[in-house]
Amino acid sequence: MSRQQRDALNALYRSFPRAETPPTVEEQRIGYAAGVSRPAPEGVTTRRTVLGGRPALELIPAEASGPGRLLFLHGGGYVIGSPDTHAGLAGELALRSGLRTVSVDYRLAPEHPFPAAVDDGLAAYRELLATGTDPRDIVVAGDSAGGGLSIAMLLAAREAGLPQPAAVVVFSPWVDLTLTGASMRSKADADPIFTEADIRAYVDLYLGTADSAHPLASPVFDDLTGLPPLLVQVGANELLLDDAVRLAGRAGADDVEVTLEIGPGLPHVFQLHYGRLDEADAALDRAARFFTEQLARHAGAARLEPVH
């Protein structure tokens, strides 16, 4: 792994000028789309669709085979981002895992505050089930707020009596909107992207008057019993480090099979830098392998079920 690549990425983030006055939501959305968006990789075709009543982007790898489906929820603080900004990241997961993938354009705050995003994620998952997809053939992934949303969606599905999918992967998950993790302060100098004030602004836009400790806003505080096998990847140089660490700890305490990976010297959602950062490509390969292993495990269990 290249220390030079990590240092260059850190320097790039720190070179971005900070605005003297906070940008508007629309300015943030435009800037984020310009800075983050990458197209789906070669070998992955895309098409517009609808899932759970929301627009969605389907990403289909040329080597897709079998019934497996990946439901992807993008990051962006519940305020910015879209399936288009994350077509590259979702497409890489689709390509590396060979899974047909659908990325949902869930409603964003402040126009649609909490719990709109959770409702949309749950509606998408519910439609996959209702249209005949076996939950054992579904895996879920999300980055940052999309990681927190992935966990919240599965908790909402559990409460609704729906079966859980085969596995879930989260990159730098934002799962504590009370911002009480120690790394929110201890990593203030190490994080090249965010300040605590930046993240608190997203809390205010997303939650409005809702309780920041609500389990569907901050799932790290909920009982995670019954969730599927979980892979958590996070960078050591980010304010949300302890969100990931505490999520993994809570999952383990609640008897959920969980793997936590902390990348030294890496920033928030470093996986976005695939093709430019060795650690990003290696992390995506591990995530894809986790999906395929869990799907194979469930397929094997299904074959062993007695016929009635």
Secondary structure, DSSP 8 states (H G I E B T S, - for coil): --HHHHHHHHHHHHHS---SS---HHHHHHHHHHHH-----TTEEEEEEEETTEEEEEEEETT--SS-EEEEE--STTTS--TTTTHHHHHHHHHHHT-EEEEE----TTTS-TTHHHHHHHHHHHHHHHTT--GGGEEEEEETHHHHHHHHHHHHHHHTT----SEEEEES----TT---THHHHTTTT-SS--HHHHHHHHHHHHTTS-TT-TTTSGGGS--TT---EEEEEESSSTTHHHHHHHHHHHHHTT--EEEEEETT--TTGGGGTTT-HHHHHHHHHHHHHHHHHHHHHHHHHHHS---
